[in-house]
Amino acid sequence: MLQQKDKWLNYDVDQRKKRIRERAPRFPQIEEGLWMWCLGAMHASIFVTDAILLEKAGLIATQLGVNNETFRKSNGWLNRFKTRHGIHQITLHGEADSVPLDNLPEFRATLQELLSTYHPDDIFNADETGLFWKMTPNKTLAITSRAGKKVLKDRVTVMLCCNSSGTEKIRPLVIGHAKTPRPFRRININNLPVDYTFNKKAWMTGILFEPWIKKLDAQMRIQNRQILLLLDNAPGHVEHGLTLSNITIKFLPPNTTSHLQPLDAGIIKSFKVHYRNLHIHWLLQQYENDTMNIPPTLLDAVYNIASAWDTVTTTTISNCWKKTGIMNTNDMTAATHFVEANIQDKELQLNSALNVGKLRNLESSRIY
């Protein structure tokens, strides 16, 4: 071996790779038929899985008169088929493809006409999001392999609401599973920095939505304001039977929230990023205090939720409304100028809200 070291050191690896020839398929007609079917299915946006491909391959083999003993629908054969044709698995997200894109300009024009009759401060959007408030990071840095831990999937639903100028964020509504969670038993729930309610599944329902929107209506009535509230058509957003004096509800067209709803355009994402940062900060404190075995409580989560929502900036909110294209450009420019004139005061408030401990001392000064 040592005598031939020069030969091996000068060996052209790329030349070796060129010599490797792709093995021809054993059943080219079956593969050709399956490949043509795949192209048609993908073009029609049909869900295609390994199980579906194997089943279809079996049907094609039967049509060609190839028996099961000769052609076996194995995972190995399927993997080679996918490799030869460059097929790989992807994860589908959201509902962006559920609405014909050709209709979006018409929807935007209709909303722009409606929203132009309101001041940007009086145009609101509300939506819910699920929050796994205990969940820890699922990746870690390490120099050796490490065993994982059980994933904590304790969930609450959080209702967020804000206006288009970003100058007003309504107190979050948190929906939990229990009427009085154990950490809440020795405190006055009315003093929490959020509104808390519950049902068995911790989901938004018409029963929970009604008191929330009536409270918002009462607040606007006190301020002598008429506002427009944009909502998606979720089952829990029930308008029938509601008598509202200062709120006009406008439901977004079905399946368009990924394109037209400001909260889905990045506001909720920003909120969750801030919440995760606060949660990681809490985990670090637990490690430093050698109390990692003490899990967070729903009370900790509630204060983090309030702080994360306070930390979402007016600029982020305003930009997300712009991103949807439902606002008149001139109105948004005027609102932006108003925000910039007051941005320094806002930043001071937001920086103070980052400290969760200080947030508890601000309860009495919070406005719904």
RAVENGI-V365942 format. One record per residue. N is the residue number from 1. PHI is phi as a letter, one per 20 degrees, with the letter a starting at -180 (* if undefined). OMEGA is omega in whole degrees, 0 to 359 (NA if undefined). D_FIRST is the distance of its C-alpha to the first C-alpha in Angstrom with 2 decimals. Layout:
BEGIN
{{N;PHI;OMEGA;D_FIRST} {N;PHI;OMEGA;D_FIRST}}
END
This chain:
BEGIN
{{1;*;181;0.00} {2;f;180;3.80} {3;f;181;5.38} {4;d;184;5.30} {5;f;180;6.32} {6;f;180;9.78} {7;f;183;9.64} {8;f;180;8.93} {9;f;181;11.27} {10;e;184;13.81} {11;f;181;13.76} {12;e;182;17.44} {13;f;180;18.04} {14;f;179;21.71} {15;f;177;21.11} {16;f;180;19.35} {17;f;181;22.40} {18;f;183;24.71} {19;f;182;23.33} {20;f;181;24.23} {21;e;179;27.71} {22;f;181;30.42} {23;f;180;31.49} {24;f;179;35.07} {25;f;181;37.58} {26;f;181;38.77} {27;c;185;42.36} {28;f;181;42.86} {29;f;178;46.66} {30;f;181;46.59} {31;f;180;44.24} {32;f;178;46.37} {33;f;180;49.53} {34;f;179;48.13} {35;f;178;46.85} {36;f;178;50.30} {37;f;179;51.96} {38;f;180;49.73} {39;f;179;50.72} {40;f;181;54.38} {41;f;181;54.15} {42;f;179;52.45} {43;f;180;54.99} {44;e;180;57.77} {45;l;177;56.27} {46;e;178;55.98} {47;f;180;53.86} {48;c;179;50.74} {49;c;178;48.64} {50;g;182;45.92} {51;f;180;48.64} {52;f;180;50.77} {53;f;179;47.96} {54;f;180;47.17} {55;f;179;50.88} {56;f;178;51.39} {57;f;178;48.41} {58;f;179;50.06} {59;f;178;53.36} {60;f;179;51.84} {61;f;179;50.10} {62;f;179;53.48} {63;f;180;55.22} {64;e;179;52.73} {65;m;177;53.26} {66;e;184;49.80} {67;f;184;50.22} {68;f;180;48.60} {69;f;181;46.60} {70;f;181;44.86} {71;d;180;44.42} {72;d;182;43.64} {73;f;183;44.28} {74;e;176;41.30} {75;f;178;39.96} {76;f;177;36.57} {77;f;182;38.30} {78;f;179;40.28} {79;f;178;37.29} {80;f;178;35.66} {81;f;181;39.05} {82;f;179;39.43} {83;f;181;35.97} {84;f;185;36.71} {85;d;176;40.04} {86;m;180;39.26} {87;e;178;41.66} {88;c;184;41.42} {89;e;175;43.83} {90;c;178;46.20} {91;d;180;48.89} {92;e;182;52.47} {93;c;169;54.69} {94;m;186;58.46} {95;c;187;61.05} {96;f;183;60.57} {97;e;184;60.45} {98;e;181;63.50} {99;c;177;66.06} {100;f;182;66.43} {101;f;180;65.47} {102;f;182;68.26} {103;e;185;70.83} {104;f;178;69.57} {105;g;179;71.47} {106;f;179;74.67} {107;f;181;74.08} {108;f;180;73.37} {109;f;179;76.51} {110;f;180;78.63} {111;f;178;77.31} {112;f;179;77.76} {113;f;180;81.37} {114;f;184;82.00} {115;f;180;80.22} {116;f;180;82.05} {117;e;180;85.25} {118;c;172;83.88} {119;f;180;82.97} {120;g;178;79.21} {121;f;185;80.09} {122;d;176;81.75} {123;d;186;78.92} {124;d;172;76.77} {125;c;179;73.85} {126;c;178;73.02} {127;a;179;70.18} {128;d;173;68.47} {129;b;175;64.87} {130;e;182;63.17} {131;c;174;61.67} {132;e;195;59.34} {133;f;179;60.60} {134;d;192;58.44} {135;f;179;55.08} {136;e;178;52.30} {137;g;180;49.17} {138;e;176;46.63} {139;c;181;43.65} {140;b;174;42.64} {141;e;183;40.21} {142;b;175;38.03} {143;d;174;34.88} {144;c;178;34.45} {145;f;181;35.66} {146;c;177;39.43} {147;f;178;41.86} {148;e;177;44.45} {149;c;179;48.20} {150;f;180;50.99} {151;f;180;52.09} {152;e;185;55.72} {153;d;175;57.64} {154;f;188;61.14} {155;c;168;62.75} {156;c;172;65.89} {157;d;181;67.27} {158;d;174;68.24} {159;e;178;70.84} {160;d;181;70.57} {161;b;179;73.22} {162;b;178;73.67} {163;e;188;75.62} {164;f;179;74.33} {165;e;181;74.92} {166;m;183;72.91} {167;e;183;75.91} {168;b;176;76.58} {169;d;181;74.29} {170;f;179;76.04} {171;g;182;75.32} {172;f;172;72.48} {173;d;180;73.48} {174;d;180;71.18} {175;d;180;71.45} {176;d;182;70.27} {177;e;187;70.58} {178;d;178;73.19} {179;f;178;76.70} {180;c;178;76.28} {181;g;185;72.69} {182;g;180;72.51} {183;f;182;71.72} {184;e;192;74.84} {185;f;182;77.30} {186;d;179;78.50} {187;c;175;78.67} {188;e;184;80.89} {189;g;180;78.88} {190;f;180;81.14} {191;e;179;79.73} {192;f;179;76.13} {193;f;176;74.68} {194;c;168;74.24} {195;e;183;76.41} {196;d;173;75.27} {197;b;187;76.10} {198;b;160;74.61} {199;b;189;74.37} {200;g;184;72.47} {201;d;181;69.51} {202;l;179;69.60} {203;d;174;70.13} {204;f;177;72.65} {205;c;178;75.65} {206;f;180;79.01} {207;f;179;80.64} {208;e;182;78.52} {209;f;185;78.58} {210;g;179;82.39} {211;f;179;83.12} {212;f;184;80.33} {213;f;176;81.72} {214;f;178;85.31} {215;f;177;84.46} {216;f;178;82.92} {217;f;179;86.05} {218;f;178;88.28} {219;f;180;86.38} {220;f;178;86.85} {221;f;178;90.50} {222;f;180;91.06} {223;e;180;89.47} {224;l;181;91.52} {225;c;171;88.45} {226;d;184;87.72} {227;d;174;83.99} {228;d;181;81.77} {229;d;177;79.06} {230;e;180;76.16} {231;c;169;74.67} {232;e;185;72.32} {233;e;176;73.76} {234;f;182;72.17} {235;g;182;74.33} {236;f;180;75.16} {237;e;185;76.78} {238;e;179;80.19} {239;d;185;82.95} {240;f;178;85.57} {241;n;180;88.45} {242;e;175;87.50} {243;d;183;90.27} {244;d;183;88.84} {245;e;187;91.11} {246;c;178;88.68} {247;c;170;85.42} {248;d;182;84.76} {249;e;174;81.74} {250;c;179;79.70} {251;e;177;77.07} {252;f;178;74.06} {253;g;182;73.42} {254;g;174;71.33} {255;m;180;67.53} {256;d;186;67.73} {257;f;180;67.02} {258;f;180;63.44} {259;d;192;65.01} {260;d;184;68.47} {261;e;183;68.54} {262;g;181;68.03} {263;f;178;66.85} {264;e;182;64.05} {265;e;178;63.19} {266;p;182;61.60} {267;f;179;64.32} {268;f;179;63.24} {269;f;178;59.60} {270;f;178;60.63} {271;g;183;62.64} {272;f;176;59.71} {273;f;179;57.37} {274;f;179;59.97} {275;f;181;60.47} {276;f;178;56.76} {277;f;178;56.62} {278;f;180;59.59} {279;f;178;58.07} {280;f;176;54.80} {281;f;178;56.97} {282;f;179;58.75} {283;f;179;55.48} {284;f;178;54.42} {285;f;178;57.79} {286;f;179;57.41} {287;f;181;54.08} {288;f;181;55.57} {289;e;180;58.57} {290;l;179;56.47} {291;c;183;58.36} {292;f;181;55.56} {293;f;179;56.98} {294;e;183;60.21} {295;f;175;59.96} {296;f;178;61.81} {297;d;178;65.22} {298;f;177;66.93} {299;f;175;69.12} {300;g;182;66.11} {301;f;182;65.02} {302;f;179;68.52} {303;f;176;68.59} {304;f;177;65.13} {305;f;180;66.31} {306;f;181;69.36} {307;f;179;67.42} {308;f;179;64.75} {309;f;177;67.52} {310;f;185;69.33} {311;e;176;66.14} {312;f;189;65.79} {313;e;176;67.17} {314;f;179;69.97} {315;f;178;67.68} {316;f;181;65.21} {317;f;180;68.07} {318;f;180;69.70} {319;f;179;66.48} {320;f;175;65.83} {321;f;178;69.35} {322;f;183;68.77} {323;g;182;65.51} {324;f;180;67.41} {325;m;182;69.72} {326;e;182;72.82} {327;d;173;74.56} {328;f;185;76.72} {329;g;181;74.97} {330;f;179;78.15} {331;f;181;78.75} {332;f;179;75.21} {333;f;179;75.58} {334;f;180;78.81} {335;f;180;77.27} {336;f;178;74.29} {337;f;179;76.71} {338;f;181;78.53} {339;f;182;75.35} {340;f;179;74.23} {341;f;182;77.64} {342;d;189;77.11} {343;f;182;73.35} {344;f;177;73.60} {345;f;180;75.80} {346;f;182;73.50} {347;f;177;70.41} {348;f;179;72.21} {349;f;182;73.04} {350;f;179;69.51} {351;f;178;67.97} {352;f;180;70.36} {353;f;181;69.48} {354;f;179;65.80} {355;e;184;66.80} {356;f;180;67.37} {357;f;178;69.43} {358;f;182;71.80} {359;f;180;72.13} {360;f;180;74.01} {361;f;181;76.59} {362;e;186;77.12} {363;g;185;78.18} {364;f;182;81.84} {365;e;180;81.36} {366;f;177;79.26} {367;d;181;81.03} {368;g;NA;80.36}}
END
